[in-house]
Amino acid sequence: MTPEEKQQIEQQIERARDGVGDRIDELDRRLRTTLDFKAVAREYAPQIIAGGAVLGFLVGFGLPKPLKKLIGIGIPVALIAYKVKQSRNGHQTVAA
């Protein structure tokens, strides 16, 4: 390999490295704005509190077996349905 070929290869490597940092920063910024867990928690706080209160009440008084089965099956089904609906609508969470 000649010195000119080595120099050309090194120049191509440098060119390829130039934009990588910027693309990583852009990806990081995009992920941080779309995956803002604090904003999601603020948005759904009343529902989370109500759900916790109901669940606490039921656990405090003992869960009947049919209700335990309903919770065991219903929660995963609800999560799957939510994710399917979200993917069909092309819904993206945007931080406020």
Buried (B, 14 or more C-beta within 10 A) or exposed (E): EEEEEEEEEEEEEEEEEEEEEEEEEEEEEEEEEEEBEEBEEEEEEEEEEEEEEEEEEBEEEEBEEEEEEEEEEEEEEEEEEEEEEEEEEEEEEEEE
